[in-house]
Every structure is written in C-alpha cells, then in structure tokens.
Amino acid sequence: TTTETTTTTTETTTTTTETTTTTTETTTTTTETTTTTTETTTTTTETTTTTTETTTTTTETTTTTTET
C-alpha cells in the first residue's frame, strides 16, 4: 500500500499602496499706493502810490505912487 499525499499551498499576497499628495498654495498680495500732493500758493501784492502835489503861489504887488 503506497499512500502519497502531496499538498502544495502557494499563497501570494501583494499589497501596493501608493499615495501622492501635491499641495500648491500661492498667495500674492501687491499693494501699490501713490499719493501726489501739489499745493501752490502764489500771492502777489503790488501797491503803487504816486502822489504829486504842486502848489504854486504867486503874489505880485505893484504899487505906484505918483505925487506931484
């Protein structure tokens, strides 16, 4: 009596876990402030006063006396 028992067990477990995480965050803040203030004040005061006073007084007295 020959009894031959052959048992072959082949177990293959393959686990592949691939995780790819890509996070891209871009924050751009541009603040440009241009303030131009131009104030011009021009005050011109010109005063010209011309006073011409002419007083002419002429007194002429002629006295003629003739006595005879």
N, CA, C and O atoms as a Tinker XYZ file with bonds, in Angstrom:
   272  protein
     1  N      0.883000   -1.167000    0.000000    73     2
     2  CA     0.000000    0.000000    0.000000    64     1     3
     3  C      0.924000    1.222000    0.000000    63     2     4     5
     4  O      1.770000    1.398000    0.877000    81     3
     5  N      0.739000    1.996000   -0.948000    73     3     6
     6  CA     1.527000    3.241000   -1.018000    64     5     7
     7  C      0.535000    4.393000   -1.013000    63     6     8     9
     8  O     -0.363000    4.487000   -1.851000    81     7
     9  N      0.727000    5.224000   -0.079000    73     7    10
    10  CA    -0.134000    6.419000    0.006000    64     9    11
    11  C      0.786000    7.637000   -0.136000    63    10    12    13
    12  O      1.691000    7.862000    0.667000    81    11
    13  N      0.535000    8.350000   -1.109000    73    11    14
    14  CA     1.323000    9.544000   -1.359000    64    13    15
    15  C      0.374000   10.729000   -1.283000    63    14    16    17
    16  O     -0.650000   10.787000   -1.964000    81    15
    17  N      0.734000   11.621000   -0.473000    73    15    18
    18  CA    -0.081000   12.829000   -0.348000    64    17    19
    19  C      0.844000   14.017000   -0.625000    63    18    20    21
    20  O      1.868000   14.205000    0.031000    81    19
    21  N      0.468000   14.754000   -1.551000    73    19    22
    22  CA     1.244000   15.948000   -1.875000    64    21    23
    23  C      0.303000   17.142000   -1.710000    63    22    24    25
    24  O     -0.755000   17.231000   -2.332000    81    23
    25  N      0.718000   18.002000   -0.889000    73    23    26
    26  CA    -0.073000   19.214000   -0.662000    64    25    27
    27  C      0.830000   20.390000   -1.013000    63    26    28    29
    28  O      1.918000   20.541000   -0.458000    81    27
    29  N      0.388000   21.174000   -1.889000    73    27    30
    30  CA     1.137000   22.363000   -2.281000    64    29    31
    31  C      0.215000   23.560000   -2.037000    63    30    32    33
    32  O     -0.880000   23.668000   -2.589000    81    31
    33  N      0.689000   24.399000   -1.229000    73    31    34
    34  CA    -0.075000   25.626000   -0.933000    64    33    35
    35  C      0.806000   26.792000   -1.328000    63    34    36    37
    36  O      1.926000   26.946000   -0.841000    81    35
    37  N      0.305000   27.560000   -2.171000    73    35    38
    38  CA     1.026000   28.764000   -2.600000    64    37    39
    39  C      0.108000   29.952000   -2.302000    63    38    40    41
    40  O     -0.990000   30.068000   -2.848000    81    39
    41  N      0.577000   30.800000   -1.447000    73    39    42
    42  CA    -0.166000   31.996000   -1.091000    64    41    43
    43  C      0.700000   33.200000   -1.467000    63    42    44    45
    44  O      1.850000   33.315000   -1.042000    81    43
    45  N      0.155000   34.041000   -2.226000    73    43    46
    46  CA     0.870000   35.248000   -2.610000    64    45    47
    47  C     -0.036000   36.430000   -2.282000    63    46    48    49
    48  O     -1.162000   36.540000   -2.767000    81    47
    49  N      0.482000   37.272000   -1.473000    73    47    50
    50  CA    -0.246000   38.493000   -1.110000    64    49    51
    51  C      0.626000   39.669000   -1.521000    63    50    52    53
    52  O      1.757000   39.818000   -1.059000    81    51
    53  N      0.097000   40.470000   -2.366000    73    51    54
    54  CA     0.815000   41.687000   -2.803000    64    53    55
    55  C     -0.067000   42.882000   -2.483000    63    54    56    57
    56  O     -1.203000   42.989000   -2.944000    81    55
    57  N      0.478000   43.750000   -1.701000    73    55    58
    58  CA    -0.240000   44.978000   -1.334000    64    57    59
    59  C      0.630000   46.144000   -1.773000    63    58    60    61
    60  O      1.776000   46.297000   -1.351000    81    59
    61  N      0.066000   46.922000   -2.599000    73    59    62
    62  CA     0.779000   48.121000   -3.071000    64    61    63
    63  C     -0.092000   49.319000   -2.728000    63    62    64    65
    64  O     -1.232000   49.442000   -3.174000    81    63
    65  N      0.470000   50.168000   -1.945000    73    63    66
    66  CA    -0.231000   51.402000   -1.572000    64    65    67
    67  C      0.637000   52.556000   -2.042000    63    66    68    69
    68  O      1.779000   52.718000   -1.611000    81    67
    69  N      0.089000   53.324000   -2.905000    73    67    70
    70  CA     0.784000   54.489000   -3.418000    64    69    71
    71  C     -0.076000   55.700000   -3.114000    63    70    72    73
    72  O     -1.242000   55.756000   -3.507000    81    71
    73  N      0.497000   56.669000   -2.416000    73    71    74
    74  CA    -0.215000   57.888000   -2.080000    64    73    75
    75  C      0.631000   59.048000   -2.571000    63    74    76    77
    76  O      1.798000   59.187000   -2.203000    81    75
    77  N      0.040000   59.853000   -3.384000    73    75    78
    78  CA     0.723000   61.056000   -3.877000    64    77    79
    79  C     -0.150000   62.244000   -3.501000    63    78    80    81
    80  O     -1.304000   62.345000   -3.917000    81    79
    81  N      0.414000   63.124000   -2.722000    73    79    82
    82  CA    -0.299000   64.323000   -2.303000    64    81    83
    83  C      0.530000   65.521000   -2.762000    63    82    84    85
    84  O      1.696000   65.666000   -2.396000    81    83
    85  N     -0.078000   66.349000   -3.548000    73    83    86
    86  CA     0.591000   67.566000   -4.026000    64    85    87
    87  C     -0.276000   68.744000   -3.616000    63    86    88    89
    88  O     -1.432000   68.843000   -4.027000    81    87
    89  N      0.278000   69.633000   -2.812000    73    87    90
    90  CA    -0.432000   70.836000   -2.372000    64    89    91
    91  C      0.393000   72.029000   -2.825000    63    90    92    93
    92  O      1.556000   72.180000   -2.450000    81    91
    93  N     -0.212000   72.848000   -3.615000    73    91    94
    94  CA     0.446000   74.067000   -4.089000    64    93    95
    95  C     -0.418000   75.238000   -3.668000    63    94    96    97
    96  O     -1.561000   75.363000   -4.108000    81    95
    97  N      0.121000   76.093000   -2.821000    73    95    98
    98  CA    -0.592000   77.267000   -2.352000    64    97    99
    99  C      0.246000   78.473000   -2.741000    63    98   100   101
   100  O      1.418000   78.570000   -2.376000    81    99
   101  N     -0.352000   79.378000   -3.475000    73    99   102
   102  CA     0.342000   80.603000   -3.891000    64   101   103
   103  C     -0.517000   81.781000   -3.467000    63   102   104   105
   104  O     -1.680000   81.899000   -3.853000    81   103
   105  N      0.079000   82.643000   -2.671000    73   103   106
   106  CA    -0.607000   83.855000   -2.239000    64   105   107
   107  C      0.249000   85.039000   -2.683000    63   106   108   109
   108  O      1.406000   85.164000   -2.282000    81   107
   109  N     -0.314000   85.883000   -3.493000    73   107   110
   110  CA     0.392000   87.075000   -3.981000    64   109   111
   111  C     -0.439000   88.283000   -3.600000    63   110   112   113
   112  O     -1.595000   88.412000   -4.000000    81   111
   113  N      0.157000   89.155000   -2.830000    73   111   114
   114  CA    -0.508000   90.397000   -2.427000    64   113   115
   115  C      0.372000   91.543000   -2.897000    63   114   116   117
   116  O      1.530000   91.654000   -2.497000    81   115
   117  N     -0.179000   92.383000   -3.738000    73   115   118
   118  CA     0.544000   93.552000   -4.243000    64   117   119
   119  C     -0.266000   94.785000   -3.864000    63   118   120   121
   120  O     -1.411000   94.947000   -4.285000    81   119
   121  N      0.334000   95.630000   -3.081000    73   119   122
   122  CA    -0.309000   96.881000   -2.679000    64   121   123
   123  C      0.581000   98.017000   -3.158000    63   122   124   125
   124  O      1.731000   98.137000   -2.734000    81   123
   125  N      0.056000   98.832000   -4.027000    73   123   126
   126  CA     0.788000   99.972000   -4.552000    64   125   127
   127  C     -0.019000  101.213000   -4.254000    63   126   128   129
   128  O     -1.170000  101.332000   -4.674000    81   127
   129  N      0.583000  102.137000   -3.531000    73   127   130
   130  CA    -0.093000  103.385000   -3.186000    64   129   131
   131  C      0.779000  104.522000   -3.674000    63   130   132   133
   132  O      1.947000  104.629000   -3.301000    81   131
   133  N      0.214000  105.354000   -4.496000    73   131   134
   134  CA     0.921000  106.532000   -4.996000    64   133   135
   135  C      0.091000  107.748000   -4.618000    63   134   136   137
   136  O     -1.051000  107.894000   -5.054000    81   135
   137  N      0.671000  108.610000   -3.811000    73   135   138
   138  CA    -0.013000  109.831000   -3.391000    64   137   139
   139  C      0.843000  111.006000   -3.840000    63   138   140   141
   140  O      2.008000  111.124000   -3.461000    81   139
   141  N      0.263000  111.851000   -4.634000    73   139   142
   142  CA     0.954000  113.054000   -5.106000    64   141   143
   143  C      0.117000  114.254000   -4.700000    63   142   144   145
   144  O     -1.027000  114.405000   -5.128000    81   143
   145  N      0.696000  115.092000   -3.881000    73   143   146
   146  CA     0.010000  116.303000   -3.433000    64   145   147
   147  C      0.851000  117.487000   -3.883000    63   146   148   149
   148  O      2.016000  117.618000   -3.505000    81   147
   149  N      0.262000  118.327000   -4.677000    73   147   150
   150  CA     0.948000  119.528000   -5.154000    64   149   151
   151  C      0.106000  120.725000   -4.733000    63   150   152   153
   152  O     -1.026000  120.881000   -5.190000    81   151
   153  N      0.649000  121.558000   -3.876000    73   151   154
   154  CA    -0.043000  122.741000   -3.409000    64   153   155
   155  C      0.816000  123.935000   -3.789000    63   154   156   157
   156  O      1.980000  124.027000   -3.400000    81   155
   157  N      0.248000  124.821000   -4.532000    73   155   158
   158  CA     0.968000  126.020000   -4.955000    64   157   159
   159  C      0.139000  127.225000   -4.534000    63   158   160   161
   160  O     -1.018000  127.366000   -4.929000    81   159
   161  N      0.735000  128.077000   -3.739000    73   159   162
   162  CA     0.075000  129.308000   -3.306000    64   161   163
   163  C      0.960000  130.460000   -3.744000    63   162   164   165
   164  O      2.114000  130.566000   -3.327000    81   163
   165  N      0.426000  131.296000   -4.563000    73   163   166
   166  CA     1.171000  132.462000   -5.053000    64   165   167
   167  C      0.360000  133.699000   -4.686000    63   166   168   169
   168  O     -0.783000  133.861000   -5.113000    81   167
   169  N      0.960000  134.544000   -3.906000    73   167   170
   170  CA     0.323000  135.801000   -3.521000    64   169   171
   171  C      1.218000  136.930000   -3.999000    63   170   172   173
   172  O      2.373000  137.040000   -3.587000    81   171
   173  N      0.691000  137.742000   -4.845000    73   171   174
   174  CA     1.431000  138.891000   -5.361000    64   173   175
   175  C      0.639000  140.133000   -5.011000    63   174   176   177
   176  O     -0.501000  140.302000   -5.442000    81   175
   177  N      1.248000  140.991000   -4.234000    73   175   178
   178  CA     0.616000  142.251000   -3.854000    64   177   179
   179  C      1.515000  143.357000   -4.355000    63   178   180   181
   180  O      2.666000  143.473000   -3.933000    81   179
   181  N      1.008000  144.145000   -5.227000    73   179   182
   182  CA     1.756000  145.259000   -5.786000    64   181   183
   183  C      0.960000  146.508000   -5.497000    63   182   184   185
   184  O     -0.198000  146.635000   -5.896000    81   183
   185  N      1.586000  147.416000   -4.807000    73   183   186
   186  CA     0.927000  148.676000   -4.487000    64   185   187
   187  C      1.816000  149.784000   -5.012000    63   186   188   189
   188  O      2.983000  149.894000   -4.635000    81   187
   189  N      1.274000  150.573000   -5.854000    73   187   190
   190  CA     1.997000  151.723000   -6.396000    64   189   191
   191  C      1.174000  152.960000   -6.046000    63   190   192   193
   192  O      0.034000  153.118000   -6.484000    81   191
   193  N      1.765000  153.803000   -5.268000    73   191   194
   194  CA     1.098000  155.042000   -4.879000    64   193   195
   195  C      1.965000  156.196000   -5.393000    63   194   196   197
   196  O      3.139000  156.320000   -5.044000    81   195
   197  N      1.382000  156.988000   -6.186000    73   195   198
   198  CA     2.078000  158.163000   -6.717000    64   197   199
   199  C      1.254000  159.387000   -6.324000    63   198   200   201
   200  O      0.100000  159.541000   -6.725000    81   199
   201  N      1.866000  160.228000   -5.546000    73   199   202
   202  CA     1.191000  161.457000   -5.114000    64   201   203
   203  C      2.033000  162.618000   -5.630000    63   202   204   205
   204  O      3.214000  162.742000   -5.304000    81   203
   205  N      1.437000  163.420000   -6.396000    73   203   206
   206  CA     2.107000  164.616000   -6.912000    64   205   207
   207  C      1.275000  165.810000   -6.471000    63   206   208   209
   208  O      0.128000  165.982000   -6.883000    81   207
   209  N      1.874000  166.613000   -5.638000    73   207   210
   210  CA     1.204000  167.805000   -5.165000    64   209   211
   211  C      2.047000  168.982000   -5.619000    63   210   212   213
   212  O      3.238000  169.070000   -5.321000    81   211
   213  N      1.434000  169.840000   -6.314000    73   211   214
   214  CA     2.121000  171.044000   -6.773000    64   213   215
   215  C      1.303000  172.238000   -6.306000    63   214   216   217
   216  O      0.135000  172.411000   -6.655000    81   215
   217  N      1.951000  173.023000   -5.527000    73   215   218
   218  CA     1.306000  174.247000   -5.055000    64   217   219
   219  C      2.158000  175.403000   -5.557000    63   218   220   221
   220  O      3.345000  175.510000   -5.250000    81   219
   221  N      1.551000  176.213000   -6.292000    73   219   222
   222  CA     2.244000  177.396000   -6.805000    64   221   223
   223  C      1.456000  178.615000   -6.342000    63   222   224   225
   224  O      0.275000  178.783000   -6.645000    81   223
   225  N      2.132000  179.422000   -5.625000    73   223   226
   226  CA     1.511000  180.660000   -5.151000    64   225   227
   227  C      2.344000  181.807000   -5.716000    63   226   228   229
   228  O      3.545000  181.910000   -5.470000    81   227
   229  N      1.725000  182.595000   -6.415000    73   227   230
   230  CA     2.393000  183.794000   -6.980000    64   229   231
   231  C      1.630000  185.015000   -6.497000    63   230   232   233
   232  O      0.433000  185.175000   -6.733000    81   231
   233  N      2.360000  185.846000   -5.825000    73   231   234
   234  CA     1.765000  187.103000   -5.342000    64   233   235
   235  C      2.593000  188.223000   -5.953000    63   234   236   237
   236  O      3.806000  188.305000   -5.763000    81   235
   237  N      1.943000  189.031000   -6.648000    73   235   238
   238  CA     2.594000  190.171000   -7.286000    64   237   239
   239  C      1.874000  191.430000   -6.822000    63   238   240   241
   240  O      0.665000  191.601000   -6.980000    81   239
   241  N      2.646000  192.250000   -6.272000    73   239   242
   242  CA     2.068000  193.511000   -5.819000    64   241   243
   243  C      2.854000  194.630000   -6.504000    63   242   244   245
   244  O      4.081000  194.704000   -6.448000    81   243
   245  N      2.128000  195.429000   -7.104000    73   243   246
   246  CA     2.747000  196.595000   -7.753000    64   245   247
   247  C      2.054000  197.841000   -7.171000    63   246   248   249
   248  O      0.839000  198.014000   -7.265000    81   247
   249  N      2.848000  198.653000   -6.597000    73   247   250
   250  CA     2.327000  199.901000   -6.037000    64   249   251
   251  C      3.046000  201.044000   -6.745000    63   250   252   253
   252  O      4.273000  201.128000   -6.777000    81   251
   253  N      2.282000  201.849000   -7.266000    73   251   254
   254  CA     2.848000  203.021000   -7.935000    64   253   255
   255  C      2.226000  204.261000   -7.279000    63   254   256   257
   256  O      1.009000  204.444000   -7.266000    81   255
   257  N      3.061000  205.052000   -6.768000    73   255   258
   258  CA     2.593000  206.292000   -6.154000    64   257   259
   259  C      3.250000  207.428000   -6.920000    63   258   260   261
   260  O      4.468000  207.482000   -7.089000    81   259
   261  N      2.433000  208.288000   -7.356000    73   259   262
   262  CA     2.948000  209.467000   -8.047000    64   261   263
   263  C      2.410000  210.666000   -7.279000    63   262   264   265
   264  O      1.201000  210.865000   -7.160000    81   263
   265  N      3.311000  211.428000   -6.780000    73   263   266
   266  CA     2.948000  212.638000   -6.040000    64   265   267
   267  C      3.464000  213.831000   -6.816000    63   266   268   269
   268  O      4.626000  213.926000   -7.213000    81   267
   269  N      2.591000  214.663000   -6.989000    73   267   270
   270  CA     3.030000  215.880000   -7.648000    64   269   271
   271  C      2.695000  216.999000   -6.701000    63   270   272
   272  O      2.959000  218.163000   -7.003000    81   271
